[in-house]
């Protein structure tokens, strides 16, 4: 149990991470705690990425994950890093399944790495490179293993299947590990995940709707982003 003196070092570590320099002079973890949303860009055509990201940024969603199983993912990461400063948006790579993919993502300019799985080699490489890594986990054992390996937060996946009650139970003994709930999150249920203790959420198709992008309805996409930002409970997050 993380109680008494055993909990203090973990909370101190979170405070240190928040103060480390990163995007816009703040640590990325602090920015994630403030902004709450990671938008997942999966299978977005390269020629549509700039318009998609512009709509998200104008709508207030500024932490973006380009999944590496998307065609042209590395090109998309590179062009976004060249177009935007990290005061405007933060661009990371998702679906990073192994260390080779991690190296390619970092070379393209990814500012953080996210995966659906736990690969300690990927975590180790990210720590060496000085960038955040948020591995996908499901069990308490995986959460602690990821944290001890150097992950600054974990991606709980699939959160929709596991449910908010699972997060609430997990947070009782593991309150020091920030959770990004991902999978099955919507406008209608996101508050339940924050109420249960999630620090942030990852959102894919519920926000980045491919029909809107295919039809160049970027104004509607921007408004959808605004709705998600407004739906975030103001009091949620790490202290």
PADOLO-247228 format. One record per residue: y, x, z of N, C-alpha, C in turn. Coordinates in steps of 0.05 Angstrom, whole numbers, padded with zeros to 5 digits, always signed. Atoms other than C-alpha are relative to their C-alpha. Layout:
BEGIN
YXZYXZYXZ ...
This chain:
BEGIN
-00024+00017+00000+00000+00000+00000+00025+00017+00000 -00025-00015+00001+00070+00025-00017+00019-00011+00021 -00016+00009-00022+00101+00014+00051+00012+00023+00014 -00012-00020-00017+00147+00052+00097+00007+00025-00015 -00008-00026+00012+00155+00126+00081-00012+00003-00028 +00013-00003+00026+00107+00120+00022+00016-00013-00022 -00015+00014+00021+00153+00073-00015+00026+00014-00006 -00027-00011+00003+00218+00111-00005+00001+00020-00024 -00002-00018+00022+00202+00168-00054+00000-00014-00027 +00002+00015+00025+00184+00118-00109+00027-00013-00006 -00026+00013+00005+00250+00080-00100+00021+00021-00006 -00019-00021+00005+00288+00146-00098-00004+00010-00029 +00005-00009+00028+00254+00166-00164+00013-00020-00020 -00013+00019+00018+00278+00101-00196+00030+00005-00001 -00029-00005-00001+00349+00116-00173+00007+00024-00016 -00006-00024+00015+00346+00186-00202-00002-00006-00030 +00004+00006+00028+00320+00158-00268+00024-00016-00011 -00023+00016+00008+00378+00108-00270+00024+00018-00005 -00023-00017+00001+00427+00166-00262-00002+00021-00022 +00003-00021+00020+00399+00212-00315+00015-00007-00025 -00016+00005+00024+00440+00220-00378-00018-00009-00022 +00015+00010+00023+00417+00182-00438+00019-00016-00018 -00017+00016+00017+00445+00127-00483+00025-00009+00014 -00026+00008-00010+00519+00117-00471+00006+00011+00028 -00006-00012-00026+00518+00163-00410-00017-00011+00022 +00018+00011-00020+00467+00121-00373-00029+00006-00008 +00028-00003+00008+00392+00131-00369-00008-00025-00015 +00010+00023+00016+00354+00087-00417-00012-00021+00018 +00011+00019-00018+00318+00055-00359+00022-00018+00012 -00022+00015-00010+00385+00034-00330+00010-00020-00021 -00009+00018+00021+00406+00005-00397-00020-00022-00004 +00020+00021+00003+00340-00032-00403+00002-00020+00023 -00003+00018-00023+00350-00060-00333+00025-00018-00003 -00025+00016+00004+00420-00084-00353-00003-00020-00023 +00001+00016+00024+00404-00112-00422-00024-00018-00002 +00023+00017-00004+00334-00139-00408-00018-00005-00024 +00016+00008+00024+00310-00148-00480-00006+00024-00018 +00008-00019+00021+00271-00103-00527-00009-00017-00024 +00007+00015+00025+00270-00133-00597-00021+00015-00016 +00022-00013+00014+00206-00118-00634+00001-00006-00030 -00002+00003+00029+00215-00106-00709-00027+00008-00012 +00026-00005+00011+00147-00113-00740-00001-00011-00028 +00002+00008+00028+00136-00115-00816+00026-00012-00011 -00026+00007+00013+00210-00122-00832+00004+00019-00023 -00004-00018+00023+00222-00096-00903+00024+00019+00005 -00020-00021-00004+00263-00032-00903+00027-00010-00010 -00025+00008+00012+00316-00064-00947+00013-00023+00017 -00011+00021-00017+00325-00120-00895+00007+00009+00029 -00003-00009-00027+00327-00077-00833+00029+00002+00009 -00028-00003-00008+00401-00061-00832+00013-00027+00006 -00011+00027-00005+00421-00135-00839-00012-00013+00025 +00013+00012-00023+00370-00155-00787+00011+00012+00026 -00011-00014-00024+00395-00103-00737+00029-00007+00005 -00028+00008-00003+00467-00121-00750+00002-00027+00013 +00000+00026-00012+00452-00193-00733-00007+00001+00029 +00008-00003-00028+00416-00173-00669+00021+00012+00017 -00021-00014-00015+00471-00126-00648+00024-00018+00005 -00022+00019-00004+00525-00178-00659-00007-00022+00020 +00009+00020-00019+00483-00226-00619-00005+00010+00028 +00003-00012-00027+00478-00178-00560-00026+00013+00006 +00026-00014-00004+00408-00150-00570+00002+00027-00012 -00007-00027+00009+00415-00075-00574-00021+00021+00006 +00022-00019-00004+00349-00043-00554-00023-00010-00019 +00017+00008+00022+00303-00044-00614-00025+00018-00003 +00026-00014+00004+00230-00025-00626-00009-00005-00028 +00011+00002+00027+00207-00011-00697-00029+00008+00002 +00029-00006-00003+00131-00015-00698-00010+00018-00023 +00009-00019+00019+00096+00041-00733-00022-00010-00019 +00018+00012+00019+00046-00005-00766+00014-00016-00021 -00016+00013+00021+00103-00031-00809+00004+00020-00023 -00005-00017+00023+00112-00005-00879+00028+00011+00001 -00027-00013+00000+00170+00045-00881+00012+00002+00028 -00010+00000-00027+00175+00046-00805+00017+00025+00006 -00014-00025-00006+00196+00119-00800+00026+00001-00015 -00025+00002+00015+00247+00109-00855+00020-00018+00013 -00018+00019-00014+00275+00049-00818+00012+00012+00025 -00011-00014-00024+00282+00089-00754+00021+00020-00007 -00019-00020+00009+00316+00145-00790+00026-00012-00009 -00025+00012+00011+00366+00100-00826+00016-00013+00022 -00014+00012-00023+00383+00063-00762+00014+00021+00017 -00012-00021-00016+00395+00127-00724+00024+00012-00014 -00023-00011+00015+00441+00151-00780+00023-00020-00001 -00021+00021+00003+00480+00085-00782+00014-00006+00026 -00011+00009-00026+00489+00070-00708+00000+00022+00020 +00000-00017-00024+00509+00110-00647-00017-00014+00021 +00016+00014-00020+00466+00097-00586+00017-00014+00021 -00017+00018-00015+00526+00066-00553-00002-00028-00011 +00002+00026+00013+00516+00010-00604-00029-00011+00003 +00028+00008-00002+00440+00006-00607-00017+00024+00008 +00021-00020-00006+00379+00044-00581-00024-00007-00017 +00022+00004+00019+00323+00053-00631-00025+00015+00010 +00025-00013-00007+00251+00067-00610-00022-00007-00019 +00024+00005+00017+00182+00066-00641-00020-00015+00017 +00021+00015-00013+00128+00016-00623-00026+00004-00014 +00028-00003+00010+00053+00013-00634-00006+00029-00005 +00006-00028+00001+00049+00087-00620-00027+00004+00013 +00028+00001-00009-00026+00094-00614-00011+00027+00008 +00011-00026-00006-00036+00169-00610+00023+00021-00002 -00021-00021-00002+00001+00235-00603+00011+00007-00028 -00011-00006+00027+00007+00246-00679+00021-00020-00007 -00020+00021+00006+00043+00180-00686+00025+00005+00017 -00023-00006-00018+00087+00200-00626+00017+00022-00012 -00015-00022+00012+00106+00265-00660+00016-00008-00024 -00013+00009+00024+00123+00231-00725+00024-00018+00007 -00021+00018-00008+00165+00178-00689+00024+00016+00011 -00021-00017-00011+00204+00231-00650+00015+00015-00022 -00012-00015+00022+00216+00271-00713+00018-00018-00017 -00017+00019+00015+00245+00208-00746+00024-00008+00016 -00023+00006-00016+00293+00200-00688-00004-00021+00022 +00005+00021-00021+00259+00150-00641+00010+00009+00027 -00011-00006-00026+00294+00148-00574-00018-00008+00023 +00020+00007-00020+00235+00118-00537-00025-00007-00015 +00025+00008+00012+00162+00103-00550-00013-00022+00016 +00014+00023-00012+00123+00039-00536-00027-00002-00013 +00027+00004+00012+00049+00027-00545-00014-00024+00013 +00016+00021-00012-00001-00029-00534-00022+00010+00018 +00022-00012-00015-00048+00020-00500+00010+00023+00017 -00006-00022-00018-00049+00075-00448-00013+00025-00011 +00010-00026+00010-00055+00145-00478+00016+00021+00015 -00014-00019-00017-00038+00199-00427+00011+00024-00016 -00010-00022+00017-00029+00251-00483+00027-00008-00011 -00026+00010+00010+00027+00208-00512+00021+00001+00022 -00019-00001-00023+00059+00202-00443+00009+00029+00005 -00006-00028-00005+00054+00277-00433+00019+00012-00021 -00017-00010+00022+00085+00292-00501+00028-00011+00004 -00026+00012-00004+00142+00243-00487+00016+00013+00022 -00013-00013-00023+00157+00275-00420+00010+00028-00009 -00008-00027+00010+00158+00344-00454+00025-00002-00018 -00022+00004+00019+00207+00317-00506+00025-00012+00014 -00023+00011-00014+00251+00285-00453+00008-00028-00008 -00006+00028+00008+00246+00214-00480-00018-00019+00016 +00014+00020-00015+00224+00150-00447-00025-00009-00015 +00024+00011+00011+00154+00123-00458-00009-00023+00017 +00007+00024-00014+00132+00053-00439-00027-00009-00011 +00027+00006+00010+00056+00048-00449-00009-00028+00007 +00011+00026-00005+00018-00016-00454-00023+00002+00020 +00021+00000-00021-00025-00032-00393-00006-00029+00006 +00009+00027-00008-00062-00092-00364-00008-00001+00029 +00011+00000-00027-00092-00072-00297+00017+00017+00019 -00014-00018-00019-00064-00042-00233-00008+00029-00003 +00009-00028+00003-00106+00020-00244+00015+00013-00023 -00015-00011+00023-00074+00030-00313+00029+00004+00006 -00028-00002-00007-00005+00017-00285+00006+00026+00016 -00004-00024-00017-00011+00071-00232-00006+00025-00015 +00007-00024+00016-00044+00120-00280+00023+00006-00019 -00023-00004+00018+00014+00110-00329+00024+00011+00015 -00023-00009-00017+00066+00118-00274-00003+00029+00009 +00005-00028-00010+00034+00181-00246+00001+00020-00023 -00001-00019+00023+00030+00211-00316+00029+00004-00010 -00028-00004+00008+00106+00203-00325+00014-00023-00013 -00013+00024+00012+00119+00134-00354+00022-00010+00019 -00022+00010-00016+00186+00106-00330-00001-00030+00003 +00005+00029-00002+00165+00034-00341-00026-00005-00015 +00024+00007+00015+00103-00001-00367+00004-00026-00014 +00000+00025+00015+00093-00054-00419-00025-00016+00008 +00023+00017-00008+00049-00109-00391-00006-00018-00024 +00008+00014+00025+00011-00136-00451-00030-00007+00001 -00017+00022+00010-00009-00189-00467+00010-00018+00023 -00011+00013-00023+00038-00220-00416-00003-00031-00001 +00003+00029+00002+00033-00291-00444-00027-00009+00008 +00028+00006-00008-00042-00290-00433-00003+00003+00030 +00003-00005-00029-00037-00260-00364+00016-00019+00017 -00017+00020-00013+00020-00305-00343+00018+00012+00022 -00019-00009-00020+00078-00299-00294-00013+00005+00028 +00013-00003-00026+00033-00308-00233-00014+00027+00003 +00013-00026+00000-00004-00244-00252+00021+00021+00007 -00021-00020-00006+00062-00205-00251+00008-00002+00030 -00007+00004-00028+00080-00235-00183-00020+00013+00018 +00020-00012-00016+00014-00213-00154+00000+00031-00002 -00001-00029+00004+00019-00143-00185+00023+00013+00015 -00025-00011-00012+00090-00133-00159-00002+00003+00031 +00002-00002-00029+00068-00143-00087-00007+00029+00009 +00006-00028-00008+00034-00074-00081+00014+00021-00017 -00010-00020+00019+00067-00041-00142+00029-00007-00007 -00028+00009+00005+00140-00063-00134+00017+00023-00012 -00016-00022+00010+00164+00007-00153-00003+00006-00029 +00005-00005+00028+00138+00004-00224+00013-00021-00017 -00013+00020+00017+00185-00030-00274-00019-00011-00021 +00017+00014+00019+00150-00081-00318+00016-00012-00023 -00011+00013+00024+00168-00100-00390-00022-00020-00009 +00020+00021+00008+00131-00166-00402+00002-00005-00030 +00000+00002+00029+00111-00170-00475-00024-00016-00010 +00021+00017+00011+00071-00220-00515+00002-00028+00010 -00001+00028-00008+00080-00295-00514+00025-00008+00015 -00025+00007-00013+00152-00294-00488+00017-00016-00018 -00017+00018+00016+00198-00349-00512+00025-00008+00016 -00024+00010-00014+00265-00381-00496-00008-00019+00023 +00008+00020-00019+00227-00435-00458-00013+00012+00025 +00015-00010-00023+00186-00390-00412+00011+00027+00011 -00008-00027-00009+00224-00324-00405+00009+00001+00029 -00010-00001-00028+00257-00343-00339-00024+00002+00020 +00023-00001-00018+00187-00351-00308-00009+00029+00004 +00009-00028-00002+00171-00278-00323+00020+00017+00016 -00020-00014-00017+00237-00254-00293-00002-00009+00029 +00003+00010-00028+00227-00298-00232-00024+00013+00013 +00025-00012-00011+00158-00266-00223+00004+00030+00005 -00005-00028-00006+00188-00196-00223+00002+00019-00023 -00004-00017+00023+00192-00170-00294+00028+00011-00001 -00027-00011+00003+00250-00122-00305+00012-00006-00027 -00009+00005+00027+00253-00135-00380-00022-00014-00015 +00020+00013+00017+00218-00171-00437+00001+00012-00028 +00002-00008+00028+00194-00151-00506-00004-00026-00016 +00002+00025+00016+00204-00205-00559-00003+00007-00030 +00004-00004+00029+00177-00205-00630+00008-00025-00016 -00005+00022+00019+00169-00266-00674+00016-00023+00010 -00016+00022-00011+00202-00315-00626+00030+00005-00005 -00028-00007+00005+00267-00278-00638+00004+00009-00029 -00004-00011+00027+00259-00239-00703-00018-00017-00019 +00016+00019+00015+00235-00298-00745+00001+00008-00030 +00002-00011+00027+00211-00274-00813+00010-00019-00021 -00010+00019+00019+00230-00338-00848+00031+00002-00003 -00029-00004+00001+00303-00328-00829+00007+00025-00015 -00006-00026+00013+00301-00256-00853-00006-00002-00030 +00008+00003+00028+00265-00274-00918+00021-00016-00015 -00020+00017+00013+00319-00326-00933+00028+00009+00005 -00026-00012-00005+00376-00280-00912+00018-00017+00018 -00015+00017-00019+00396-00328-00856+00007+00017+00025 -00006-00019-00021+00425-00272-00814+00019-00011+00021 -00017+00014-00019+00478-00316-00782-00017-00016+00020 +00018+00014-00018+00422-00359-00753-00015+00019+00018 +00014-00021-00017+00386-00297-00729+00019+00009+00022 -00020-00008-00020+00450-00275-00694+00002-00021+00022 -00003+00022-00020+00456-00343-00660-00025-00001+00018 +00025+00000-00016+00383-00339-00638+00001+00023+00021 -00003-00022-00019+00397-00271-00607+00019-00007+00023 -00019+00009-00021+00457-00301-00570-00014-00018+00020 +00014+00018-00018+00412-00355-00542-00019+00014+00019 +00018-00015-00018+00361-00305-00515+00016+00015+00021 -00016-00015-00020+00416-00263-00483+00011-00019+00021 -00011+00019-00020+00447-00324-00450-00021-00011+00018 +00021+00011-00016+00379-00346-00424-00010+00019+00021 +00009-00019-00020+00368-00282-00384+00012-00006+00027 -00011+00004-00027+00375-00295-00309+00018+00023+00008 -00019-00021-00007+00436-00257-00285-00009+00017+00023 +00007-00014-00024+00405-00237-00219-00026+00016-00003 +00026-00013+00004+00341-00208-00249+00003+00030-00003 +00000-00028+00004+00323-00135-00251-00003+00017+00025 +00002-00019-00023+00318-00074-00206+00026+00000+00015 -00025-00001-00016+00368-00068-00149+00017+00024-00007 
